Amino acid sequence: MTRIYSFGSNGNYQLRPLSLPDHLKKVSCGGNHTLLLLGDGRLYGCGGNNESQLGFRNKEEEDHWVEWQLLEGIYEDVTCGWDFTVVIDASNQLLARGSGLKGELGIGETKRSSHFAKIMDLEKGSKLFSSFQNCVVVEPYGKGSRVLGWGSNTKCQIRIPKCRMINRPYVMYANKDTLIDYVAMGKDFMLMVDVHSRIVHAQGFLPQEFHIQEWLDKPVQVSCMWSSLHICYNRTIHSYGNNSHGQLYTSQDPLEVDSLTTGSEHGILIHNQNQVFSWGWGEHGNCGRIDGRGLTNDYSNVVSPLNKIFTVDPDTTLRIYGGYASTWIVCEC
């Protein structure tokens, strides 16, 4: 059975269980909407739909989906930005819907679409990643990969020279011998990591303290908040960037980290295979709080130190996802 627990996201602390009819492949979070991709290609959506980022709106009441709804179609991948959703369908078509004022839809001058509009055809096995105002697709290219990006380019996160937007996919990186596993994206920068867990390329306005040369030959896990980046190496987290709300990882007794992910401005990790901790900007309860009354949010944790928010039986498999001021925990047993 797969169950999902969520924290934060709407200004109130929530612990909302959900049982799914099939294996969960991916959780993707936008500014106020969330999509769940199942292993069989079905896609469920919930949350804000004011820009048709989830489905067609024919009346005002459909601005918000308060219950999970099944989207029409079968999909290979999904990713979300602030008010937009991008998918790869079963025919390997790249599609987008919602609102993208900085070119996030990738379909030229069109800034809004109430339906999934086609961007391009892709090679089978392509993967999607996104941040606040950007989206990228990693596509097979020979024995390696090419990475195409679009959206905001005010910090040269897609190409040099900078410009306000790039509204169609632009080839940022191509290497027929290097297979990219994923792209870790901040608001103004991104890092590409290969299948050997090594950083092979970085661009945009990177944190000043980060020097890519220090990490090129080391197997790492990389995850980015909007304004900081975090590297897990030898089960220890190294953080760089903005720390205005405790985003950088610190601990008097550092934990051995099994898995790391980040939301917009908070971090989430798994320790000892069965414990979930969070830290950073917890203004919506996305970093949790534990007191005598159980799990609550009293807004005292706007800056949250490392905080245990979830524990399960050791036989349960945990996966974690970070959203825009939300935390998602997937339990499989």
C-alpha positions as CSV (number, residue, x, y, z in Angstrom):
1,M,0.0,0.0,0.0
2,T,1.1,3.6,-0.8
3,R,0.2,6.4,1.6
4,I,1.1,10.1,1.2
5,Y,1.4,12.6,4.0
6,S,1.7,16.4,3.4
7,F,2.7,19.3,5.5
8,G,2.1,23.0,4.9
9,S,1.2,24.4,1.5
10,N,-1.9,26.5,2.4
11,G,-1.0,28.5,5.4
12,N,-2.1,25.8,7.9
13,Y,-0.3,22.8,9.2
14,Q,-1.8,19.7,7.6
15,L,-1.3,15.9,7.8
16,R,-3.4,14.6,5.0
17,P,-3.2,10.9,4.3
18,L,-4.0,9.5,0.8
19,S,-4.2,5.9,-0.3
20,L,-3.4,5.2,-4.0
21,P,-4.5,2.4,-6.3
22,D,-1.1,1.9,-7.7
23,H,2.6,2.6,-7.2
24,L,3.5,6.3,-7.0
25,K,6.1,7.3,-9.5
26,K,6.5,11.0,-8.7
27,V,5.1,14.0,-6.7
28,S,5.4,17.3,-8.5
29,C,4.5,20.6,-6.8
30,G,3.7,24.0,-8.2
31,G,3.0,27.3,-6.4
32,N,-0.4,26.1,-5.3
33,H,-1.1,22.9,-7.2
34,T,0.2,19.3,-6.9
35,L,0.3,16.4,-9.3
36,L,0.8,12.7,-8.5
37,L,2.1,10.5,-11.3
38,L,1.4,6.8,-10.8
39,G,3.4,3.9,-12.2
40,D,0.8,3.1,-14.8
41,G,0.8,6.6,-16.2
42,R,-2.3,7.9,-14.5
43,L,-2.0,11.5,-13.3
44,Y,-4.0,13.0,-10.3
45,G,-4.2,16.7,-9.5
46,C,-5.2,18.8,-6.6
47,G,-5.0,22.5,-5.5
48,G,-5.0,25.8,-7.4
49,N,-6.5,25.8,-10.9
50,N,-7.0,29.5,-11.5
51,E,-4.8,29.4,-14.6
52,S,-6.0,26.0,-15.8
53,Q,-2.8,24.5,-14.7
54,L,-4.7,21.3,-13.8
55,G,-7.7,21.2,-16.1
56,F,-10.1,23.2,-18.2
57,R,-12.1,25.8,-16.2
58,N,-15.6,26.5,-17.4
59,K,-16.8,28.1,-14.2
60,E,-15.3,30.0,-11.3
61,E,-15.8,27.2,-8.8
62,E,-13.2,25.2,-10.7
63,D,-10.4,27.6,-9.7
64,H,-9.5,25.2,-6.9
65,W,-9.6,21.4,-6.9
66,V,-10.3,20.5,-3.2
67,E,-10.3,16.8,-4.0
68,W,-7.8,14.7,-6.0
69,Q,-9.1,14.4,-9.6
70,L,-7.8,12.1,-12.4
71,L,-6.6,14.0,-15.4
72,E,-7.4,12.6,-18.8
73,G,-4.5,10.8,-20.6
74,I,-1.5,8.6,-19.8
75,Y,1.8,10.2,-19.0
76,E,5.5,9.4,-18.8
77,D,6.6,12.4,-16.6
78,V,5.3,15.6,-15.1
79,T,6.8,18.7,-13.6
80,C,5.3,21.9,-12.2
81,G,6.3,25.6,-11.8
82,W,4.5,28.4,-10.2
83,D,1.3,28.5,-12.3
84,F,2.2,26.0,-15.0
85,T,2.3,22.2,-15.6
86,V,4.5,20.4,-18.2
87,V,4.1,16.7,-19.1
88,I,5.5,14.1,-21.4
89,D,2.6,11.9,-22.6
90,A,2.6,8.3,-23.7
91,S,3.4,9.3,-27.3
92,N,6.5,11.2,-26.0
93,Q,5.0,14.5,-26.8
94,L,6.1,17.5,-24.6
95,L,3.0,19.4,-23.5
96,A,2.3,22.5,-21.3
97,R,-0.7,24.2,-19.8
98,G,-1.4,27.0,-17.3
99,S,0.3,30.4,-17.2
100,G,3.9,31.3,-18.0
101,L,4.6,35.0,-18.2
102,K,8.4,34.4,-18.5
103,G,8.1,31.8,-21.3
104,E,7.6,28.9,-19.0
105,L,5.1,27.2,-21.3
106,G,7.8,26.9,-24.0
107,I,5.3,27.5,-26.8
108,G,6.5,30.9,-28.1
109,E,4.5,34.0,-27.5
110,T,1.6,32.1,-25.9
111,K,1.6,33.0,-22.2
112,R,-1.6,31.1,-21.2
113,S,-3.2,27.8,-22.3
114,S,-6.3,26.2,-20.9
115,H,-5.3,22.9,-22.3
116,F,-2.2,20.9,-22.9
117,A,-0.5,22.5,-25.8
118,K,2.3,20.7,-27.7
119,I,5.8,22.1,-27.4
120,M,7.7,19.3,-29.3
121,D,8.3,15.6,-29.8
122,L,10.9,13.9,-27.7
123,E,13.0,10.8,-27.7
124,K,11.6,8.0,-25.5
125,G,13.1,8.1,-22.0
126,S,13.2,11.9,-21.6
127,K,12.8,13.4,-18.2
128,L,11.4,16.7,-16.8
129,F,12.6,19.1,-14.1
130,S,11.5,22.6,-13.1
131,S,11.9,25.5,-10.7
132,F,9.9,28.7,-10.1
133,Q,10.1,30.2,-13.6
134,N,12.1,27.6,-15.5
135,C,11.7,24.1,-17.0
136,V,14.2,21.7,-18.5
137,V,13.9,18.4,-20.3
138,V,16.7,15.8,-20.4
139,E,16.6,13.9,-23.7
140,P,18.6,10.8,-24.8
141,Y,21.3,11.9,-27.3
142,G,23.5,9.1,-28.7
143,K,24.8,7.3,-25.7
144,G,24.5,10.5,-23.6
145,S,22.0,13.4,-23.1
146,R,21.1,16.8,-24.3
147,V,19.4,19.3,-21.9
148,L,16.9,21.8,-23.2
149,G,15.6,24.7,-21.1
150,W,13.2,27.6,-21.3
151,G,11.6,30.3,-19.1
152,S,13.3,33.2,-17.3
153,N,16.9,33.9,-18.3
154,T,17.6,37.1,-16.2
155,K,20.6,35.4,-14.5
156,C,21.9,33.4,-17.5
157,Q,20.4,30.2,-16.1
158,I,19.7,29.0,-19.6
159,R,22.2,30.8,-21.8
160,I,24.6,33.8,-22.1
161,P,23.9,36.7,-22.6
162,K,21.0,37.2,-20.2
163,C,17.5,38.2,-21.4
164,R,14.1,38.5,-19.9
165,M,12.8,35.2,-21.2
166,I,13.4,32.2,-23.6
167,N,10.0,31.0,-24.7
168,R,11.0,27.9,-26.7
169,P,13.3,25.0,-25.7
170,Y,16.9,26.0,-26.1
171,V,19.8,23.4,-26.1
172,M,21.8,24.2,-22.9
173,Y,24.0,21.2,-22.9
174,A,24.7,18.2,-25.2
175,N,27.2,15.4,-24.9
176,K,26.7,12.1,-26.7
177,D,28.8,10.3,-24.1
178,T,27.6,11.8,-20.9
179,L,24.3,10.5,-19.6
180,I,22.5,13.1,-17.4
181,D,20.5,11.6,-14.5
182,Y,18.9,14.8,-13.3
183,V,19.0,18.6,-13.2
184,A,19.0,20.3,-9.8
185,M,17.4,23.7,-10.2
186,G,17.3,26.9,-8.0
187,K,15.5,30.0,-9.0
188,D,18.5,31.5,-10.8
189,F,20.8,28.6,-11.4
190,M,21.0,24.9,-12.2
191,L,23.4,21.9,-11.9
192,M,23.5,18.8,-14.1
193,V,24.3,15.5,-12.5
194,D,25.2,12.3,-14.4
195,V,24.3,8.7,-13.8
196,H,27.5,8.3,-11.8
197,S,26.3,11.0,-9.3
198,R,28.9,13.5,-10.5
199,I,28.2,17.1,-11.2
200,V,29.2,17.7,-14.8
201,H,27.9,21.2,-15.5
202,A,26.5,24.3,-13.7
203,Q,25.3,27.6,-14.9
204,G,23.4,30.7,-13.8
205,F,23.9,32.9,-10.8
206,L,25.4,30.3,-8.4
207,P,26.0,30.9,-4.7
208,Q,29.3,32.7,-4.3
209,E,30.7,30.2,-1.8
210,F,30.1,27.3,-4.2
211,H,33.1,26.2,-6.4
212,I,32.2,23.4,-8.8
213,Q,35.9,22.3,-9.1
214,E,35.7,21.0,-5.5
215,W,33.0,18.6,-6.5
216,L,33.6,17.4,-10.1
217,D,35.0,14.0,-9.3
218,K,32.9,13.2,-6.2
219,P,29.7,11.1,-6.1
220,V,27.1,13.4,-4.6
221,Q,23.4,14.0,-4.4
222,V,22.4,17.6,-5.2
223,S,19.2,19.4,-4.3
224,C,18.4,23.1,-4.6
225,M,16.1,25.6,-2.9
226,W,15.3,28.8,-4.7
227,S,18.3,30.6,-3.3
228,S,20.6,27.9,-2.1
229,L,22.1,24.6,-3.1
230,H,22.8,21.5,-1.0
231,I,25.2,18.6,-1.6
232,C,25.0,15.3,0.2
233,Y,28.5,13.6,0.2
234,N,29.4,10.7,2.3
235,R,26.0,11.0,4.0
236,T,26.8,14.6,5.1
237,I,25.1,17.8,3.8
238,H,27.1,20.8,2.6
239,S,25.0,24.0,2.0
240,Y,25.7,27.1,0.0
241,G,23.8,30.3,-0.5
242,N,21.1,32.4,1.2
243,N,20.6,31.7,4.9
244,S,18.1,34.5,5.8
245,H,15.6,32.0,7.2
246,G,17.8,29.1,8.2
247,Q,18.0,27.5,4.8
248,L,21.6,26.3,5.2
249,Y,21.9,23.0,6.9
250,T,23.5,23.1,10.4
251,S,23.3,20.7,13.3
252,Q,25.2,20.3,16.6
253,D,25.0,16.6,16.0
254,P,25.0,16.1,12.2
255,L,22.9,13.1,11.1
256,E,23.9,10.4,8.7
257,V,21.7,11.2,5.7
258,D,20.1,8.4,3.6
259,S,18.2,10.8,1.3
260,L,17.9,14.5,0.7
261,T,15.5,16.8,-1.0
262,T,14.4,20.4,-0.8
263,G,11.4,22.6,-1.2
264,S,11.3,26.2,-2.3
265,E,13.2,27.4,0.9
266,H,13.3,24.4,3.2
267,G,15.1,21.0,3.3
268,I,14.0,17.5,4.1
269,L,16.1,14.4,4.8
270,I,15.7,10.8,5.7
271,H,17.8,9.4,8.6
272,N,18.2,5.8,9.7
273,Q,15.8,4.7,6.9
274,N,12.7,5.5,9.0
275,Q,13.0,9.1,10.3
276,V,12.2,12.3,8.4
277,F,13.7,15.6,9.4
278,S,13.1,19.1,8.0
279,W,14.7,22.6,8.5
280,G,14.6,26.1,7.0
281,W,11.8,28.5,6.2
282,G,8.8,26.9,7.9
283,E,6.3,29.7,7.6
284,H,3.5,27.4,6.5
285,G,4.2,24.5,8.9
286,N,6.1,22.7,6.1
287,C,8.9,22.0,8.6
288,G,6.5,20.7,11.2
289,R,6.5,21.1,14.9
290,I,6.2,18.7,17.8
291,D,4.9,19.5,21.2
292,G,2.7,17.9,23.9
293,R,-0.4,18.3,21.6
294,G,1.2,16.4,18.7
295,L,2.0,17.9,15.4
296,T,0.8,21.5,15.1
297,N,1.9,24.8,13.6
298,D,1.9,27.9,15.9
299,Y,4.0,30.0,13.5
300,S,6.9,30.1,16.0
301,N,9.0,28.0,13.5
302,V,9.2,30.5,10.7
303,V,13.0,29.8,11.0
304,S,13.0,26.1,11.8
305,P,16.1,24.3,13.1
306,L,16.6,20.7,12.2
307,N,13.3,19.1,13.3
308,K,12.1,15.5,13.4
309,I,8.7,15.5,11.8
310,F,7.9,11.9,11.0
311,T,8.9,8.3,12.0
312,V,7.7,5.0,10.6
313,D,8.3,1.3,11.1
314,P,11.7,0.3,9.8
315,D,10.1,-2.1,7.3
316,T,8.4,0.9,5.6
317,T,10.0,2.3,2.5
318,L,10.2,6.1,2.6
319,R,10.4,8.7,-0.2
320,I,10.4,12.5,0.2
321,Y,9.5,15.4,-2.0
322,G,9.7,19.1,-1.5
323,G,7.1,21.6,-2.8
324,Y,6.6,25.3,-2.6
325,A,6.4,25.6,1.2
326,S,5.2,22.0,1.4
327,T,6.6,18.7,2.4
328,W,5.5,15.3,1.0
329,I,6.3,12.0,2.5
330,V,5.5,8.8,0.6
331,C,5.3,5.5,2.6
332,E,5.2,2.1,0.9
333,C,4.7,-1.1,2.8
